[in-house]
């Protein structure tokens, strides 16, 4: 594994570009997010998606969460946001709210866990967003750990546990950790919380009460 140290406050552009190149080339890399480190790969590359599951030691059937650079990237690669989604995005992004949307046909089926849906968010981490921009589209962001083990905020843990199976580690030091993103299904008329997390249901309801 190639490990590159980056100053979070002033990241080197060549390191971001290298991370994007690894993803575009079918690699699996570890990047910081606004919670924990995640495994980033191209959701349209079958071999890369298969490697993500192999790295985690997990079989298919569990959807892989995605992150994106911005709303425009999501609209371009996944689909336009509904009025409800636009309001939520304007209020909570960048941040820890994952919106479940219909999966585009270009995505590998395993990304949706066979559900035909994908969860995506714009993270509150400038480097994670920059990596998505450099990769040219949304990327996977499942936690960078072996399945069943705790998610990690420490890049040293990634080198110790995944150093032999991950191509590249973008190391910005410890990430904030904390609660995972709230996962909200917005594919029906009424939103539904799939996983409780950092954004409360009360806050979501307040945001949507005038939609």
Backbone as CSV, one residue per row, in Angstrom:
resi,resn,N_x,N_y,N_z,CA_x,CA_y,CA_z,C_x,C_y,C_z
1,UNK,0.842,-1.198,0.000,0.000,0.000,0.000,0.877,1.249,0.000
2,UNK,0.535,2.189,-0.853,1.226,3.485,-0.857,0.492,4.414,0.110
3,UNK,1.231,4.998,1.036,0.647,5.896,2.041,1.197,7.298,1.829
4,UNK,0.299,8.246,1.636,0.696,9.630,1.403,0.112,10.494,2.513
5,UNK,0.979,11.241,3.170,0.554,12.121,4.255,0.168,13.489,3.681
6,UNK,-0.978,13.984,4.125,-1.524,15.226,3.579,-1.919,16.141,4.734
7,UNK,-1.601,17.407,4.571,-2.032,18.422,5.523,-3.503,18.745,5.250
8,UNK,-4.351,18.431,6.199,-5.784,18.626,5.975,-6.125,20.086,5.719
9,UNK,-5.393,20.976,6.343,-5.686,22.402,6.181,-5.216,22.940,4.829
10,UNK,-4.196,22.314,4.266,-3.659,22.771,2.970,-3.196,21.556,2.177
11,UNK,-4.137,20.749,1.686,-3.777,19.490,1.022,-3.021,19.706,-0.279
12,UNK,-2.041,18.841,-0.509,-1.279,18.906,-1.756,-2.154,18.442,-2.910
13,UNK,-2.241,19.244,-3.956,-3.109,18.913,-5.081,-2.675,17.625,-5.759
14,UNK,-1.366,17.359,-5.803,-0.927,16.142,-6.487,-1.375,14.889,-5.745
15,UNK,-1.496,14.968,-4.419,-1.976,13.817,-3.653,-3.445,13.544,-3.946
16,UNK,-4.238,14.609,-4.049,-5.654,14.460,-4.395,-5.791,13.872,-5.797
17,UNK,-4.999,14.374,-6.732,-5.054,13.866,-8.102,-4.624,12.401,-8.164
18,UNK,-3.631,12.025,-7.357,-3.210,10.628,-7.345,-4.322,9.729,-6.811
19,UNK,-5.006,10.188,-5.768,-6.129,9.418,-5.230,-7.196,9.215,-6.305
20,UNK,-7.512,10.291,-7.035,-8.494,10.170,-8.109,-8.043,9.221,-9.198
21,UNK,-6.749,9.254,-9.521,-6.218,8.361,-10.561,-6.311,6.902,-10.145
22,UNK,-6.039,6.614,-8.875,-6.190,5.237,-8.391,-7.631,4.759,-8.585
23,UNK,-8.589,5.604,-8.232,-9.997,5.216,-8.351,-10.384,5.019,-9.813
24,UNK,-10.002,5.963,-10.655,-10.334,5.849,-12.080,-9.693,4.616,-12.705
25,UNK,-8.554,4.192,-12.167,-7.855,3.014,-12.681,-8.333,1.703,-12.104
26,UNK,-9.387,1.737,-11.293,-9.935,0.499,-10.735,-9.373,0.116,-9.385
27,UNK,-8.646,1.026,-8.749,-8.063,0.721,-7.442,-9.057,0.865,-6.310
28,UNK,-8.634,0.404,-5.139,-9.388,0.582,-3.892,-8.482,1.338,-2.937
29,UNK,-8.931,2.488,-2.473,-8.099,3.326,-1.625,-8.838,3.685,-0.342
30,UNK,-8.104,4.126,0.649,-8.681,4.575,1.918,-8.534,6.089,1.999
31,UNK,-9.646,6.761,2.293,-9.643,8.227,2.361,-10.351,8.686,3.635
32,UNK,-10.011,9.893,4.112,-10.716,10.424,5.282,-12.097,10.929,4.889
33,UNK,-13.023,10.872,5.836,-14.321,11.525,5.667,-14.577,12.359,6.918
34,UNK,-15.768,12.908,7.021,-16.124,13.711,8.184,-16.476,12.854,9.394
35,UNK,-16.452,11.536,9.236,-16.656,10.639,10.379,-15.417,9.740,10.518
36,UNK,-15.357,8.644,9.748,-14.248,7.712,9.811,-13.563,7.616,8.441
37,UNK,-12.506,6.821,8.355,-11.909,6.544,7.051,-12.820,5.606,6.281
38,UNK,-12.853,5.803,4.957,-13.698,4.976,4.106,-12.904,4.359,2.973
39,UNK,-13.457,3.298,2.394,-12.867,2.646,1.227,-13.512,3.226,-0.022
40,UNK,-12.699,3.874,-0.839,-13.202,4.542,-2.034,-12.842,3.750,-3.276
41,UNK,-13.857,3.503,-4.114,-13.678,2.804,-5.382,-14.754,3.276,-6.338
42,UNK,-14.573,2.965,-7.610,-15.505,3.363,-8.655,-16.722,2.444,-8.635
43,UNK,-17.929,2.968,-8.351,-19.117,2.110,-8.288,-19.562,1.571,-9.636
44,UNK,-18.931,2.020,-10.723,-19.263,1.512,-12.052,-18.261,0.479,-12.541
45,UNK,-17.282,0.130,-11.714,-16.240,-0.824,-12.094,-16.460,-2.145,-11.352
46,UNK,-16.900,-3.202,-12.041,-17.212,-4.456,-11.354,-16.039,-5.037,-10.563
47,UNK,-14.825,-4.986,-11.130,-13.670,-5.547,-10.440,-13.348,-4.744,-9.180
48,UNK,-13.465,-3.419,-9.258,-13.179,-2.579,-8.098,-14.195,-2.821,-6.987
49,UNK,-15.472,-2.931,-7.349,-16.507,-3.191,-6.351,-16.285,-4.553,-5.699
50,UNK,-15.934,-5.550,-6.500,-15.651,-6.880,-5.945,-14.481,-6.821,-4.972
51,UNK,-13.495,-6.003,-5.286,-12.349,-5.874,-4.384,-12.741,-5.222,-3.061
52,UNK,-13.646,-4.254,-3.084,-14.100,-3.638,-1.836,-14.684,-4.695,-0.910
53,UNK,-15.537,-5.560,-1.458,-16.111,-6.623,-0.641,-15.028,-7.582,-0.150
54,UNK,-14.057,-7.874,-1.007,-12.973,-8.780,-0.613,-12.114,-8.160,0.485
55,UNK,-11.809,-6.871,0.361,-11.011,-6.195,1.381,-11.696,-6.267,2.738
56,UNK,-13.010,-6.072,2.738,-13.753,-6.100,3.993,-14.042,-7.519,4.475
57,UNK,-13.809,-8.504,3.601,-14.130,-9.872,3.980,-15.619,-10.087,4.099
58,UNK,-16.358,-9.463,3.205,-17.823,-9.473,3.283,-18.391,-9.938,1.966
59,UNK,-19.428,-10.738,2.023,-20.090,-11.177,0.798,-21.008,-10.079,0.298
60,UNK,-21.462,-10.207,-0.954,-22.388,-9.244,-1.511,-23.726,-9.296,-0.794
61,UNK,-24.609,-8.399,-1.161,-25.922,-8.384,-0.531,-26.104,-7.231,0.431
62,UNK,-25.012,-6.534,0.780,-25.096,-5.336,1.610,-24.677,-4.138,0.766
63,UNK,-25.556,-3.165,0.681,-25.281,-2.013,-0.173,-24.057,-1.243,0.301
64,UNK,-23.362,-0.609,-0.639,-22.207,0.221,-0.327,-22.619,1.692,-0.354
65,UNK,-22.419,2.423,0.727,-22.745,3.846,0.706,-21.794,4.604,-0.206
66,UNK,-22.278,5.721,-0.730,-21.504,6.537,-1.661,-21.362,7.957,-1.122
67,UNK,-20.295,8.623,-1.562,-20.151,10.046,-1.327,-19.890,10.735,-2.667
68,UNK,-20.175,12.022,-2.717,-20.008,12.780,-3.954,-19.442,14.149,-3.649
69,UNK,-18.922,14.788,-4.697,-18.310,16.106,-4.538,-19.343,17.180,-4.246
70,UNK,-20.521,17.059,-4.865,-21.550,18.083,-4.735,-22.852,17.570,-5.337
71,UNK,-23.894,18.375,-5.244,-25.200,17.978,-5.773,-25.144,17.794,-7.286
72,UNK,-24.395,18.650,-7.962,-24.311,18.555,-9.422,-23.732,17.208,-9.845
73,UNK,-22.739,16.714,-9.121,-22.154,15.415,-9.456,-23.163,14.286,-9.243
74,UNK,-23.957,14.392,-8.194,-24.992,13.392,-7.939,-26.031,13.423,-9.062
75,UNK,-26.481,14.606,-9.438,-27.482,14.723,-10.503,-26.958,14.163,-11.818
76,UNK,-25.682,14.381,-12.078,-25.103,13.937,-13.347,-24.923,12.423,-13.403
77,UNK,-24.550,11.803,-12.302,-24.198,10.384,-12.322,-25.257,9.456,-11.717
78,UNK,-26.116,9.992,-10.855,-27.141,9.149,-10.222,-28.533,9.547,-10.678
79,UNK,-28.806,10.827,-10.696,-30.111,11.296,-11.164,-30.484,12.599,-10.488
80,UNK,-31.437,13.324,-11.062,-31.853,14.595,-10.470,-32.520,14.382,-9.118
81,UNK,-32.343,15.343,-8.251,-32.951,15.262,-6.932,-34.416,15.697,-7.000
82,UNK,-35.254,15.015,-6.233,-36.648,15.419,-6.094,-36.711,16.728,-5.305
83,UNK,-37.876,17.314,-5.267,-38.043,18.549,-4.488,-37.694,18.305,-3.021
84,UNK,-38.133,17.151,-2.494,-37.815,16.812,-1.116,-36.308,16.680,-0.917
85,UNK,-35.655,15.978,-1.839,-34.214,15.768,-1.730,-33.465,17.090,-1.845
86,UNK,-33.917,17.982,-2.725,-33.264,19.282,-2.880,-33.315,20.074,-1.573
87,UNK,-34.452,20.017,-0.915,-34.571,20.759,0.348,-33.655,20.163,1.411
88,UNK,-33.632,18.847,1.498,-32.756,18.184,2.476,-31.287,18.471,2.177
89,UNK,-30.934,18.400,0.899,-29.546,18.650,0.512,-29.134,20.071,0.843
90,UNK,-30.012,21.026,0.567,-29.689,22.417,0.841,-29.488,22.662,2.337
91,UNK,-30.209,21.911,3.152,-30.158,22.117,4.601,-29.033,21.342,5.274
92,UNK,-28.794,20.095,4.834,-27.894,19.198,5.574,-26.565,18.900,4.881
93,UNK,-26.415,19.243,3.618,-25.151,18.967,2.925,-24.333,20.236,2.787
94,UNK,-23.011,20.134,2.889,-22.264,18.925,3.237,-22.545,18.512,4.685
95,UNK,-22.663,17.207,4.899,-22.947,16.726,6.241,-23.374,15.288,6.284
96,UNK,-23.717,14.802,7.491,-23.940,13.375,7.724,-25.376,12.906,7.486
97,UNK,-25.932,13.239,6.334,-27.244,12.711,5.946,-27.099,12.004,4.610
98,UNK,-27.355,10.706,4.595,-27.309,9.898,3.377,-28.723,9.746,2.831
99,UNK,-28.910,10.081,1.569,-30.223,9.972,0.928,-30.249,8.749,0.024
100,UNK,-31.257,7.925,0.177,-31.423,6.729,-0.648,-32.195,7.111,-1.899
101,UNK,-31.588,6.801,-3.056,-32.152,7.157,-4.359,-32.153,5.930,-5.265
102,UNK,-32.915,5.926,-6.345,-32.843,4.826,-7.305,-31.431,4.712,-7.878
103,UNK,-30.939,3.493,-7.994,-29.587,3.271,-8.517,-29.588,3.386,-10.039
104,UNK,-28.610,4.082,-10.603,-28.520,4.138,-12.065,-28.073,2.801,-12.631
105,UNK,-28.452,2.526,-13.851,-28.126,1.233,-14.458,-26.626,1.070,-14.665
106,UNK,-25.887,2.179,-14.723,-24.444,2.092,-14.944,-23.702,1.570,-13.725
107,UNK,-24.328,1.599,-12.546,-23.652,1.151,-11.334,-23.671,-0.372,-11.241
108,UNK,-22.617,-0.926,-10.678,-22.549,-2.370,-10.439,-23.695,-2.762,-9.505
109,UNK,-24.373,-3.861,-9.812,-25.556,-4.265,-9.034,-25.241,-4.441,-7.556
110,UNK,-24.034,-4.935,-7.245,-23.686,-5.176,-5.838,-23.606,-3.885,-5.030
111,UNK,-23.423,-2.752,-5.689,-23.379,-1.477,-4.967,-24.703,-1.231,-4.254
112,UNK,-25.795,-1.639,-4.876,-27.117,-1.444,-4.283,-27.535,-2.604,-3.387
113,UNK,-26.683,-3.631,-3.278,-27.054,-4.797,-2.476,-28.259,-5.515,-3.029
114,UNK,-28.488,-5.378,-4.338,-29.621,-6.037,-4.970,-30.942,-5.323,-4.780
115,UNK,-30.922,-4.126,-4.179,-32.164,-3.408,-3.901,-32.577,-2.486,-5.034
116,UNK,-31.647,-2.176,-5.947,-31.940,-1.193,-6.978,-31.900,0.227,-6.469
117,UNK,-31.349,0.422,-5.262,-31.250,1.749,-4.670,-29.839,1.971,-4.135
118,UNK,-29.428,3.234,-4.088,-28.124,3.568,-3.518,-28.282,4.734,-2.550
119,UNK,-27.431,4.743,-1.540,-27.397,5.844,-0.585,-26.198,6.730,-0.862
120,UNK,-26.424,8.030,-0.931,-25.342,8.957,-1.270,-25.450,10.218,-0.419
121,UNK,-24.304,10.822,-0.137,-24.285,12.104,0.561,-23.077,12.912,0.100
122,UNK,-23.098,14.186,0.406,-21.954,15.067,0.209,-21.336,15.275,1.587
123,UNK,-20.137,14.759,1.829,-19.576,14.796,3.179,-19.036,16.169,3.555
124,UNK,-19.019,16.438,4.845,-18.477,17.705,5.356,-16.970,17.571,5.573
125,UNK,-16.286,17.137,4.541,-14.832,17.017,4.559,-14.332,17.434,3.184
126,UNK,-13.562,18.507,3.145,-13.138,19.074,1.866,-12.264,18.108,1.069
127,UNK,-11.454,17.320,1.740,-10.579,16.393,1.027,-11.398,15.263,0.407
128,UNK,-12.367,14.730,1.144,-13.220,13.676,0.580,-13.953,14.195,-0.657
129,UNK,-14.456,15.420,-0.590,-15.154,15.996,-1.744,-14.187,16.198,-2.908
130,UNK,-12.971,16.623,-2.598,-11.976,16.834,-3.651,-11.594,15.521,-4.331
131,UNK,-11.526,14.443,-3.560,-11.224,13.128,-4.147,-12.342,12.721,-5.104
132,UNK,-13.596,12.939,-4.715,-14.718,12.628,-5.605,-14.622,13.434,-6.896
133,UNK,-14.251,14.701,-6.773,-14.101,15.535,-7.964,-12.983,15.004,-8.853
134,UNK,-11.864,14.614,-8.228,-10.732,14.096,-8.992,-11.054,12.749,-9.633
135,UNK,-11.894,11.957,-8.972,-12.283,10.649,-9.512,-13.272,10.785,-10.660
136,UNK,-13.946,11.925,-10.748,-14.876,12.167,-11.838,-16.293,11.704,-11.586
137,UNK,-16.598,11.282,-10.361,-17.940,10.824,-10.041,-18.026,10.369,-8.602
138,UNK,-19.220,10.024,-8.123,-19.357,9.506,-6.767,-18.494,8.257,-6.566
139,UNK,-18.051,8.047,-5.332,-17.230,6.881,-5.008,-17.829,6.169,-3.803
140,UNK,-17.465,4.907,-3.649,-17.906,4.173,-2.465,-17.266,4.783,-1.228
141,UNK,-17.913,4.598,-0.081,-17.378,5.164,1.157,-17.694,4.278,2.352
142,UNK,-17.758,2.957,2.121,-17.950,2.049,3.243,-16.758,2.145,4.176
143,UNK,-16.957,1.900,5.451,-15.884,2.094,6.420,-14.668,1.223,6.096
144,UNK,-13.492,1.786,6.330,-12.235,1.117,5.981,-11.813,0.180,7.111
145,UNK,-12.502,-0.928,7.192,-12.216,-1.919,8.231,-12.685,-3.285,7.751
146,UNK,-12.214,-4.318,8.419,-12.700,-5.667,8.150,-14.109,-5.793,8.711
147,UNK,-14.984,-6.419,7.963,-16.382,-6.549,8.367,-16.482,-7.146,9.768
148,UNK,-17.298,-6.517,10.599,-17.462,-6.967,11.974,-16.590,-6.241,12.964
149,UNK,-15.547,-5.564,12.469,-14.674,-4.775,13.334,-15.174,-3.330,13.371
150,UNK,-14.789,-2.571,14.404,-15.253,-1.182,14.472,-14.669,-0.332,13.346
151,UNK,-15.430,0.661,12.907,-14.894,1.650,11.974,-13.746,2.382,12.654
152,UNK,-12.788,2.851,11.857,-11.616,3.489,12.452,-11.430,4.925,11.986
153,UNK,-10.988,5.758,12.929,-10.603,7.132,12.637,-9.090,7.274,12.547
154,UNK,-8.352,6.172,12.762,-6.896,6.196,12.870,-6.255,5.571,11.629
155,UNK,-5.499,6.338,10.835,-4.883,5.770,9.634,-3.875,4.663,9.945
156,UNK,-3.288,4.677,11.124,-2.366,3.598,11.494,-3.088,2.252,11.548
157,UNK,-4.351,2.271,11.981,-5.139,1.029,12.008,-5.321,0.477,10.602
158,UNK,-5.509,1.384,9.639,-5.718,0.934,8.261,-4.460,0.284,7.718
159,UNK,-3.308,0.905,7.961,-2.065,0.304,7.485,-1.833,-1.052,8.133
160,UNK,-2.159,-1.167,9.411,-1.929,-2.424,10.129,-2.861,-3.531,9.649
161,UNK,-4.129,-3.217,9.419,-5.115,-4.258,9.102,-5.355,-4.466,7.617
162,UNK,-5.186,-3.394,6.828,-5.540,-3.465,5.405,-4.381,-3.121,4.482
163,UNK,-3.206,-2.932,5.034,-2.073,-2.490,4.235,-1.717,-3.412,3.087
164,UNK,-2.026,-4.686,3.208,-1.689,-5.642,2.146,-2.745,-5.720,1.048
165,UNK,-3.902,-5.110,1.266,-5.005,-5.304,0.314,-5.563,-3.998,-0.245
166,UNK,-5.139,-2.865,0.294,-5.567,-1.557,-0.204,-4.415,-0.940,-0.987
167,UNK,-4.734,-0.261,-2.082,-3.697,0.280,-2.962,-3.055,1.554,-2.432
168,UNK,-3.849,2.388,-1.760,-3.396,3.750,-1.476,-4.121,4.255,-0.241
169,UNK,-3.403,4.950,0.639,-3.988,5.559,1.833,-3.682,7.047,1.820
170,UNK,-4.734,7.837,1.784,-4.599,9.288,1.878,-4.706,9.647,3.356
171,UNK,-3.583,9.912,3.983,-3.492,10.049,5.432,-3.507,11.521,5.830
172,UNK,-4.595,11.935,6.486,-4.690,13.298,7.010,-4.692,13.302,8.534
173,UNK,-4.261,12.185,9.128,-4.339,12.069,10.573,-5.690,11.530,11.004
174,UNK,-5.975,11.636,12.268,-7.235,11.111,12.796,-8.423,11.912,12.274
175,UNK,-9.488,11.216,11.932,-10.731,11.866,11.524,-11.615,12.082,12.758
176,UNK,-12.707,12.861,12.639,-13.497,13.207,13.818,-14.212,12.029,14.489
177,UNK,-14.530,10.968,13.720,-15.302,9.875,14.306,-16.730,10.315,14.588
178,UNK,-17.291,9.830,15.673,-18.644,10.234,16.054,-19.713,9.339,15.466
179,UNK,-20.942,9.833,15.479,-22.081,9.053,14.996,-22.012,8.912,13.477
180,UNK,-22.479,7.773,12.952,-22.519,7.614,11.492,-23.587,8.515,10.892
181,UNK,-23.589,8.593,9.578,-24.617,9.407,8.920,-25.986,8.761,9.109
182,UNK,-27.000,9.597,9.167,-28.379,9.119,9.138,-28.708,8.732,7.703
183,UNK,-29.328,7.571,7.524,-29.708,7.110,6.184,-31.219,7.273,6.040
184,UNK,-31.613,8.059,5.043,-33.020,8.391,4.844,-33.466,7.949,3.464
185,UNK,-34.488,7.103,3.409,-35.061,6.644,2.145,-36.071,7.679,1.665
186,UNK,-35.792,8.263,0.501,-36.687,9.289,-0.055,-37.289,8.827,-1.384
187,UNK,-37.306,7.508,-1.607,-37.817,6.990,-2.881,-39.339,6.904,-2.914
188,UNK,-39.983,7.047,-1.754,-41.446,7.047,-1.697,-41.934,8.450,-1.324
189,UNK,-43.258,8.627,-1.256,-43.814,9.940,-0.935,-43.450,10.383,0.472
190,UNK,-43.376,9.413,1.386,-43.037,9.726,2.773,-41.623,9.260,3.072
191,UNK,-40.754,10.121,3.608,-39.386,9.703,3.930,-39.378,8.693,5.074
192,UNK,-38.377,7.825,5.055,-38.274,6.776,6.081,-36.818,6.647,6.516
193,UNK,-36.586,6.658,7.827,-35.237,6.487,8.353,-34.841,5.018,8.266
194,UNK,-33.781,4.741,7.527,-33.250,3.374,7.400,-32.246,3.103,8.509
195,UNK,-31.458,4.122,8.847,-30.490,4.004,9.942,-30.424,5.334,10.677
196,UNK,-30.655,5.303,11.974,-30.524,6.513,12.780,-29.050,6.893,12.880
197,UNK,-28.797,8.180,12.942,-27.416,8.624,12.996,-27.311,10.061,13.468
198,UNK,-26.359,10.781,12.888,-26.008,12.107,13.384,-27.111,13.143,13.198
199,UNK,-27.952,12.972,12.195,-29.058,13.911,11.955,-30.338,13.309,12.530
200,UNK,-30.988,14.024,13.406,-32.169,13.477,14.085,-33.402,13.530,13.191
201,UNK,-34.345,12.640,13.486,-35.609,12.625,12.763,-36.363,13.936,12.975
202,UNK,-36.270,14.496,14.174,-36.939,15.772,14.440,-36.397,16.867,13.536
203,UNK,-35.076,16.892,13.340,-34.484,17.905,12.467,-34.928,17.704,11.016
204,UNK,-35.020,16.448,10.603,-35.480,16.149,9.240,-36.923,16.617,9.053
205,UNK,-37.774,16.324,10.030,-39.171,16.738,9.931,-39.312,18.259,9.882
206,UNK,-38.522,18.944,10.695,-38.575,20.415,10.689,-38.160,20.961,9.318
207,UNK,-37.160,20.324,8.724,-36.686,20.773,7.424,-37.761,20.593,6.347
208,UNK,-38.545,19.513,6.464,-39.485,19.147,5.411,-40.903,19.672,5.633
209,UNK,-41.155,20.330,6.730,-42.542,20.644,7.061,-43.209,21.611,6.082
210,UNK,-42.410,22.323,5.311,-43.008,23.266,4.360,-42.851,22.807,2.916
211,UNK,-42.419,21.547,2.720,-42.279,21.049,1.344,-43.653,20.782,0.769
